[in-house]
Amino acid sequence: MDANTGKIIDGDIKAHTHQCIKNISNILDAAGSNITRVVKVNVFLSDMDDFAEMNSVYTLYWGDVKPARTCVSVKRLPLDTDVEIECIAVL
């Protein structure tokens, strides 16, 4: 979602993954943490065929030292988006 409009941004799974991680990063920064302090990530995909493209973006942010991750396919996500990401980070 675009943080200003609350609407799903245009684009494909890669664009949506970038936006999810950007939103996570902004929330963590506001809480006094940052994306390097993420210890667990849960990724929800509406189509597991999108895993490789989502993962290519995910790797840009977490590189070789990735936090623990779960990725599951779900039947449907809110607002019919294709990806949702949640995480746990330390302060």
Secondary structure, 3 states (H helix, E strand, C coil): CCCCCCCCCCCCHHHHHHHHHHHHHHHHHHCCCCHHHEEEEEEEECCHHHHHHHHHHHHHHHCCCCCEEEEEECCCCHHHCCEEEEEEECC
